[in-house]
Amino acid sequence: MDTTILRNRFRQQFGTSGDLYFSPGRINLIGEHTDYNGGFVFPGAVDKGVAIEIYRNGSRKVCLLALDQKEHPYVEFTLDDTSKPEEHWACYVFGVCKELEKHGVALGGFNAAITGDVPAGAGMSSSAALESVFAFALNTMFADSRVDKFELAKIGQATEHNYCGVKCGIMDQFASVFGREGCLIRLDCRSLEYEYFPFNPDGYKLVLINSMVKHSLGNEYNERRESCEKAVALMNREFGGVETLRDANYQMLDTVKGDLSDEDYRRAKYVLDEKERVLAVCAALEKNDYETVGKKMYETHWGLSRDYTVSCPELDFLVETAQECGVTGSRVMGGGFGGCTINLVRDTICEKFVSKAKREYARKFGIVPEIYSVTIGDGSRKLQ
């Protein structure tokens, strides 16, 4: 990311220079809505993310300038404030400060300017990148990096829970902090054990297509988590030892089916299906079997669309177009309700597929989708 404009605006606003930090957004090859159910996910950090310039100001005041915000780009609060800022984007920074203080970090005031090239609402976790970059920078500045990377990811998650109204899992923040160039990460969201898998698929590209339908996670996301928790509570009462859907199986779920709404049952079943798909994809990648990877991606999409109901007509259209073009795998990526599809495409048909997707989508919905090629990059870091 070119930080020239960021540095110039910081100097104009605050009259000095600071240090630069960067945290990436992420893609997730497979394993959607499994993180808060104790399951497996398979994300990777990307080369797009959020960059900040930051400098201690010697007070208790936090002064923030968000270069990409058209309305209310400047916000101030103090570290002694108990109420979060009115501007939603600033709540992420406020929350990270409060959560770091809970970890014993003695923060001081700071000035920061913020910019990014992760499209907001595209399902690439711009919010996690924002949380992670501040958690990493403030931990470096005020705690000599004493707080470990696992805790930094948890601080980002707690910020979402406590200050932003989204009961998310750990995947997005984990990928942003732990990303490694050229590797995807298989993360066990129950034990937090993880393994890097080299991902350089010869003859294929990963392409994201942004539906331009901006998703906003909140009540709908939380409702799906509640559906899963209802199923878990019933199975735990019946069988014991069921703390999350990771601990359940199809027989257990079918036993309590009569006490669940059809909606709650289908959502829980989707999670059980997805748990198996992630493991199948890991096995396929070890054999370089990208056809199986792609098949599982399609299965995930239609499970998310028909059972978990987090897709939309625009996303379904993009996936159907991918199937018509012979794309190896395609699905909605992220929390859903809009955002991007992630597509595993053979090099030989990539240009034709992208051209048709843009043309047919614009014809049907009156808007041209944005296309992003994916490069798997490193996680949170200080820039030179």
N, C-alpha and C positions, 0 to 999 in steps of 0.2 A: 504494500500500500504506500502511495506517495504521501508523505506527511508534511509537505511544504506548506500547504494552506493551513493545516493545523498549527504549525509552528508560528506562522505569521499572525494568525488570529490570536493565539495565546499571548504573543508579545504585545499586540495592539491592546488587548483587553487588560492584561495584568502588568505590563511594563517590564517583564523579565523573561527568562527562559527556564524550562524545567526538564524533567526526564520523560522519555517516551516509553510507553508500554503497549502491548498488543495481546488480545485474546481472540481466538477464532470462533466463528460459527461452526456448525457441524452438519454432516449428512448422517443418515442411519440407513445402512443397507437393508436391514430387516430387524424385526423385534420392536414393534410399535405398540405403545400402551402396555408394555410388559414390565417396565422399570418399577412402577409403583405397585406392581403385583408380585414383586420378588423374583421376577424371571430374568431372562438373558436378553441383552441388546447387543448390537453390532455396529457401533458408530465409528466415525472418523472425523478428525478436525479438518477444516478446509482452509484455503488460502485467503478467504474473505473473513472479515471480522470487525472488531472495534478497537480503535487506537485512542489513547489519551496522552496528553502532556500534563504533567502534574508537578506541583511545587509546594513545599511547606510555606505557610504564610505567617507562622508565629503567633496565631490567635486560636480561638475556639470556633472560628467561622469557616464554613465550607462554601466556596464560591464555584459554581459550575456554569460552563458555557457549552451548550450543545449545538454544534455547527449545523447539524442536519434538521433541527427543529424549526419549523416555519413560525410557529406561535410559541411565545414565552420561552425563548431559547436560553435565558439567563435565570438562574435560581440560586438563592442563598438560604442556608439554614445553619444553625449552630449545633455542635456536638452535644449540647445540653438540652436541645429540644426533645420533647416527648411525643409530639404529634408529627406525623410524616408530612412532607410537602404536598401542596395541592396538585402540582404537575406530576402526572403519573411517571414520566421517564425518570424524574429525580428520586422517586421512591426506591428505585433499585439501588442507587448510591447510598441513600439514607439507611436502607435496610442492611446493606453490607457493613456500613459503619457500626450500626448497633450490634450486629452479630459478631463482628470482630471484637468489640468491647466485651461481649459475653465470654470470649475466649481469653480475656485478660490482656488484650492489646491496648496500650495507653496511646490513643490517637491524639494528634494535634490537628489544628485547622490546616486547610490546603486549598489551593486554587487548581482547577482542572478544566481543560477543554477536551471535548469529546467529538469524534467523528467515526464513521464506519461505512463499509461497503457491503454489509450483509443486508439484503432487502428486508425491512421490517414486515412481519406478517407473512413471510414466504415459507415458514416452516423450517428455517435454518438456524433457529435459536439465537436471534440477535439479543434477546434479553439475557440469556446465559452468558453470552460474550461480554455484555456490559457488566454483569455481576462479577464475572471472573477477572476481568482486567482490573477492576478496582480492588477486589480481594487480593490479587497478586501484588499490585503496586503498593497498597497500604501495608500489607504484610512485610514487603521488602523495606519500605521506608521507616516504619515505626516499630517493627518487631524483628528486624534482621532475619526475616524469612523463618522465624521460629515456628509458625503455624504450618503444619505439613500440608501437602497437596490434597490429601483426602479431606482434611478439614476445610480447606478452601472451597472444594466442591460442595461440601455440606453447608457451608455458609451461604453459597449462592442459592441452594435449594431452600434453606430456611428463610432467605429473603423473599423468595416467591411465596412461600406459605404464609409468612407473618406480616408482609407489607404490601404484597401485590395481588393477593386473593386467588392464587393458583396453587392447588395441591399437587404439584408435579413430583415426578420421581427424580432420581439422581443423574440420569443419563446425560442430559444436555450440559450440565456444569462439569461433569466428569470428563466428557469428551473435550470440552474447551480447555480444561486445565492439563489433561494428560495426553493430548494428541501427539502423534509422532509422524513425521514425514514418511509417506509411502506405506503407512500401515493403518488397518482398521483394528478396532479393539473389541474383543469379546468380553463383555462385562457381566459378571454374575451380580445382579442387583441385590441379592440377599446377603451374600458373604463379602461383596465388593472385591472378590478375586477377579483378576483380569489377565488377559493374554493378548499380545500383539500378533496380528496376522498380516504378513506382507500382502499388499494388494496392488499389483501392477498387471492387470489382465491384458495379456498380449492379444491384440486383435479386437479389443473392445474399448469403448469409451463410456464413462458415466456422464450423463447429461441431465441437467435439471431444467424443467420447463415450468415457469411461473405462470399460474393461471390468472394472476393479477386480481384474484379474489382474496382480499386481505383477511386473514383469520385473526381472531382475538379470543384467546383462551380465557375461560372464567367459569361461569355457571355450567355450561354444557360439558366442559372437561370434568369439573367436579362431580357432576351427576353420574358420569360413567364410572368414576372411581367409587362412588357410593353404590352403584349397581354391583360392582365386584365385591365390595365389602359386605353387602347383604348376603351374597352367595357364600362367602367365606364364613360368616357368622353361623349360617344354617348348617354348613358341613362340619364346622368345628363342634357345634352342639351335638350333631349326630355321630361323628366319628372321633373327635378330639384330635389335637395336634395339627390343626389347619390354621395357620397364622396368615397366610396369603394364598392366592391361587397357585403359586408355585408348589404348595404342599398337596394340591388336589389332583384328582384324576377324573376321567369321564364317568366312571361308575359312581363315584361320590356325587358328582354334579347331577347325574340322572336320578339319584335317590332323592334329592331335595327339589327336583324340578317342579313338583306340584305345589310347593310353597313359594315359588318365585314367579314373578310376572314373566311373560314371554320375552319381553325386552331385556330384563335382567339376566334371564337364562342365556339368551343369545350372546349377550356381551361377555358373560363369564366363559361360555364355550369358545368364543373367539380367542380369548387369552390362552386357554389350554391348547388350542390349535397352533397359536403363534409360538408358544413355548417349544413345541416340537419342530416348527419350521426353522427356528434359529439354529438349533442343533444340527438339523439336516443341511443347512447352508454351510455351517462350519466344516462338516464332513466333506461336502462337495468342493469347497475351496481348497482343501488339502489335496484333492485330486485334479485341481484345475477344471472342474466340471461346471462351467458357467451356464450350460443349458439348464441344469437342475437349479442353480441359483436363480435364474430368471423365472423358471416355473414357480418357484416358491414366492418370488416377489409378486407375481400375478395373483396367487392364492391369497397373499396378505391383503392386496388391494381389495379384492372382492369381499373378503371377510370384514375389512374396515368399512366398506360401503354398505353391505347388506346386513351384517350382524352388529357391528359396533356403531354403525350409522354416524360416521364422522367425515364422510366424503360429501361431495356436492355434484350437481350435473356437469359443471365445468371440468372437474377432475376426472370423473368417469369418462367423459368424452375424450380427454387426452389419453387415458389408458386404453380405451377402445381403439383410438387411432394408432397407438403404438402396436397393438395386437394386429391390426390390419396391415401394418407396414412390416411385420415380421420382426419387431424388436424383441430381443431375448427376454427382457424383464422390465416391468413398469409398475409403479404403485404410487399412491399418495405418500408423501413423506412428512413427518412431524405430527403434531397433535391433530391435524385435520381441519375441517371447516373452511378450507381454502388453502392457499399456499402453492407448493410445488409438487410435481411428480418427479420421481427419480427414475431414470431409465438406463438400463444396461444395454448398449447398442453396439452391434458389430460395426467396425470401422467402414466396411464396404457399403453399408446402407445409411450411415449416420446423416450425411448431408441431405439425402432424399427424405428421410424421416423428419428431420427438423423443418425442412421446407414445407412439407405437407402439413405438419402439425400447426405451423404458424398460419398457413393459408386457410386451412379448414376451420381452425378455431376462430380466426378473425371473421370468417364468413358467417359462422353460427352465432358468435357472441358479441361481435362488433368491437373487439379489442385484440390487439396483437400481443401474444404472450412473449415474455422475455426468456431468453435462453442463456443458461450458464454452464460452461464446462467446469468440471470438478477436478481440482488438484488437491490431493490429501497432504496436509501440512502439519506443522508443529503446533503445540499447545501454547498456553500463556507464557509470555516472556518479556524481558526488558529489551528494547531495541537499542542498537548502537547509535 
